Amino acid sequence: MKRLPVPFAAVVAACVVLLAACGPGDHGADDAAIREINKAWQDKIVAKDAAGIAQNYAEDGQFLPPNAPKAVGREAIQKGWSDMFALPGVALTFESEKIVFAKSGDLAVDIATYKFSMGEGAAAVNDTGKSVVTWTKRDGKWYVLTDMFSSDLPAAPPPAPAPAPASDVAPAPADGVTPPSSPEGTTPPAPATPAPTTPPGTP
């Protein structure tokens, strides 16, 4: 859960379809129940209680962090939170902006914002973002069915390409004639001294 960018179009589209089927109704008690779970959730974050947080999810719940595979089921979700709590200086808070309920009364969409930080000094990371959490009501209790979030920060730029290695091939002479190569580590023999054009003994 470091930097948290994720394609958000699919989430928005799903929420539009879901919210279209939602009516106002009287869900004051359900709204209060979810907000109470969220309040206790943040206390568990401070305590780094990954096992307790995993119980907020349905048995078939899904944790959908960006830039990482999804975690399905409480055991995998608990591990995901445990891994996050292992990060140095980690802190997380979130706030629900709106909770919308389906007419059936057993499904809700929780639209929220979050603040996340980790590390210290020059290595510190501070992030803000948004989340869409769907809740399902089973046996009179609310559980998280899907938990997805994304960062407001721009994605990090790709690393610069490595410079091309220098060529070991010597440039060709200006006249375009390439001299014959010599075996590595040897010096080509010097040209023979031309024979004298005057016979010996000639003045």
C-alpha positions as CSV (number, residue, x, y, z in Angstrom):
1,M,0.0,0.0,0.0
2,K,2.7,2.5,-0.7
3,R,1.8,4.6,-3.7
4,L,-1.7,3.7,-4.6
5,P,-2.7,4.5,-8.2
6,V,-5.2,2.2,-9.9
7,P,-7.5,2.4,-13.0
8,F,-10.7,3.8,-11.6
9,A,-13.1,3.8,-14.5
10,A,-14.4,0.3,-13.8
11,V,-15.1,1.2,-10.2
12,V,-17.0,4.3,-11.2
13,A,-19.0,2.5,-13.8
14,A,-20.0,-0.2,-11.3
15,C,-21.0,2.3,-8.7
16,V,-23.2,4.2,-11.3
17,V,-25.1,1.0,-12.0
18,L,-25.4,0.2,-8.3
19,L,-26.5,3.6,-7.2
20,A,-29.1,3.8,-10.0
21,A,-30.9,0.9,-8.2
22,C,-30.6,2.6,-4.8
23,G,-33.4,4.5,-3.1
24,P,-33.3,6.9,-0.2
25,G,-35.4,4.9,2.3
26,D,-34.9,5.0,6.0
27,H,-31.5,3.5,6.7
28,G,-30.5,5.7,9.7
29,A,-29.7,2.7,11.9
30,D,-27.7,0.9,9.2
31,D,-25.8,4.1,8.4
32,A,-24.9,4.4,12.1
33,A,-23.9,0.8,12.3
34,I,-21.5,1.0,9.4
35,R,-20.0,4.2,10.7
36,E,-19.5,2.6,14.1
37,I,-17.7,-0.3,12.5
38,N,-15.5,2.2,10.6
39,K,-14.7,4.0,13.9
40,A,-13.6,0.7,15.5
41,W,-11.7,-0.2,12.4
42,Q,-9.5,2.9,12.8
43,D,-8.8,2.0,16.4
44,K,-7.7,-1.5,15.1
45,I,-5.4,0.2,12.6
46,V,-3.7,2.2,15.4
47,A,-3.3,-1.1,17.3
48,K,-2.1,-2.9,14.1
49,D,-4.7,-5.5,14.7
50,A,-4.8,-7.2,11.3
51,A,-6.8,-10.2,12.6
52,G,-9.5,-8.0,14.0
53,I,-9.6,-5.9,10.8
54,A,-10.0,-9.1,8.7
55,Q,-13.2,-9.9,10.7
56,N,-14.8,-6.7,9.2
57,Y,-14.8,-8.5,5.8
58,A,-17.3,-11.1,4.7
59,E,-15.9,-14.6,4.4
60,D,-15.8,-14.1,0.6
61,G,-14.7,-10.5,0.9
62,Q,-12.1,-9.0,-1.4
63,F,-9.3,-6.5,-0.7
64,L,-8.3,-4.8,-3.9
65,P,-5.2,-2.7,-3.4
66,P,-3.6,-0.9,-6.4
67,N,-0.4,-2.2,-8.0
68,A,-0.9,-5.6,-6.3
69,P,-2.9,-8.8,-6.6
70,K,-6.3,-8.8,-4.9
71,A,-6.7,-10.7,-1.6
72,V,-9.8,-12.9,-1.4
73,G,-11.1,-14.3,1.9
74,R,-10.3,-13.3,5.5
75,E,-7.0,-15.2,5.7
76,A,-5.5,-13.4,2.6
77,I,-6.9,-10.1,3.7
78,Q,-5.4,-10.5,7.2
79,K,-2.0,-11.1,5.5
80,G,-2.4,-8.0,3.3
81,W,-3.0,-5.8,6.4
82,S,-0.2,-7.5,8.3
83,D,2.2,-6.7,5.4
84,M,1.1,-3.1,5.5
85,F,1.6,-2.8,9.3
86,A,5.2,-4.2,8.8
87,L,6.1,-1.0,6.9
88,P,8.1,1.5,9.1
89,G,6.1,4.5,10.4
90,V,2.9,3.4,8.8
91,A,-0.3,5.4,9.6
92,L,-3.7,5.4,8.0
93,T,-7.0,7.3,8.6
94,F,-10.2,7.4,6.5
95,E,-13.5,9.2,6.5
96,S,-16.8,8.3,4.9
97,E,-18.2,11.0,2.8
98,K,-21.4,9.3,1.8
99,I,-23.0,5.9,2.4
100,V,-25.8,4.9,-0.1
101,F,-28.1,1.9,0.5
102,A,-29.8,-0.3,-2.0
103,K,-33.6,-0.6,-1.8
104,S,-33.2,-4.2,-0.7
105,G,-31.5,-2.9,2.5
106,D,-28.8,-5.5,2.4
107,L,-26.2,-3.7,0.3
108,A,-24.5,-0.4,0.7
109,V,-21.8,1.7,-1.0
110,D,-19.4,3.6,1.2
111,I,-17.6,6.5,-0.6
112,A,-14.6,7.8,1.5
113,T,-11.3,9.5,1.5
114,Y,-8.1,8.5,3.2
115,K,-4.7,9.7,4.3
116,F,-1.7,7.4,4.4
117,S,1.9,7.9,5.5
118,M,5.0,5.7,6.1
119,G,8.7,6.1,6.6
120,E,10.7,8.9,8.2
121,G,12.8,11.8,7.1
122,A,13.8,11.9,3.5
123,A,12.2,8.4,3.0
124,A,8.8,9.5,4.2
125,V,5.8,8.9,1.9
126,N,2.6,10.9,2.3
127,D,-0.4,9.9,0.3
128,T,-4.1,11.0,0.0
129,G,-6.8,9.2,-2.0
130,K,-10.3,7.9,-2.2
131,S,-12.0,4.6,-1.7
132,V,-15.2,2.7,-2.6
133,V,-16.2,0.0,-0.2
134,T,-19.3,-2.1,-0.7
135,W,-21.0,-3.6,2.3
136,T,-23.3,-6.6,2.5
137,K,-25.7,-7.3,5.4
138,R,-25.8,-10.9,6.5
139,D,-27.6,-12.3,9.5
140,G,-28.3,-8.7,10.6
141,K,-24.6,-7.6,10.6
142,W,-22.7,-5.5,8.0
143,Y,-19.5,-6.9,6.4
144,V,-17.2,-5.5,3.8
145,L,-17.7,-7.3,0.4
146,T,-15.2,-5.3,-1.6
147,D,-12.6,-2.7,-0.6
148,M,-10.9,-0.8,-3.4
149,F,-9.0,2.5,-3.2
150,S,-6.7,4.7,-5.3
151,S,-4.2,7.5,-4.8
152,D,-4.8,11.1,-5.8
153,L,-1.1,11.5,-6.5
154,P,0.2,11.2,-10.1
155,A,1.9,8.0,-11.1
156,A,5.7,8.0,-10.8
157,P,7.5,8.6,-14.1
158,P,9.1,5.6,-15.7
159,P,12.9,5.3,-15.2
160,A,15.2,6.9,-17.8
161,P,16.6,4.5,-20.3
162,A,20.2,3.3,-19.7
163,P,22.8,4.9,-22.0
164,A,23.9,2.8,-24.9
165,P,27.3,1.1,-24.4
166,A,30.3,2.7,-26.1
167,S,31.3,1.0,-29.3
168,D,34.7,-0.8,-29.4
169,V,34.9,-0.5,-33.2
170,A,37.5,2.0,-34.3
171,P,36.3,4.5,-36.9
172,A,37.3,3.9,-40.5
173,P,40.1,6.0,-42.0
174,A,39.1,9.1,-43.9
175,D,40.0,7.6,-47.3
176,G,37.6,4.8,-46.7
177,V,40.3,2.1,-46.7
178,T,40.3,-0.2,-43.7
179,P,43.8,-1.4,-42.7
180,P,44.2,-5.1,-42.2
181,S,43.7,-6.1,-38.6
182,S,46.4,-7.7,-36.5
183,P,46.0,-10.5,-34.0
184,E,45.1,-9.1,-30.6
185,G,48.2,-8.2,-28.5
186,T,50.7,-8.2,-31.5
187,T,52.3,-5.4,-33.5
188,P,52.2,-5.6,-37.2
189,P,55.7,-6.0,-38.8
190,A,57.4,-3.0,-40.2
191,P,57.6,-2.8,-44.0
192,A,60.8,-4.1,-45.6
193,T,63.5,-1.6,-46.6
194,P,63.4,-1.0,-50.3
195,A,66.4,-2.3,-52.3
196,P,68.8,0.4,-53.4
197,T,68.3,1.4,-57.0
198,T,72.1,1.9,-57.5
199,P,74.4,-1.2,-57.6
200,P,76.9,-1.4,-54.8
201,G,80.2,0.3,-55.5
202,T,78.6,2.8,-57.8
203,P,79.6,6.4,-56.9
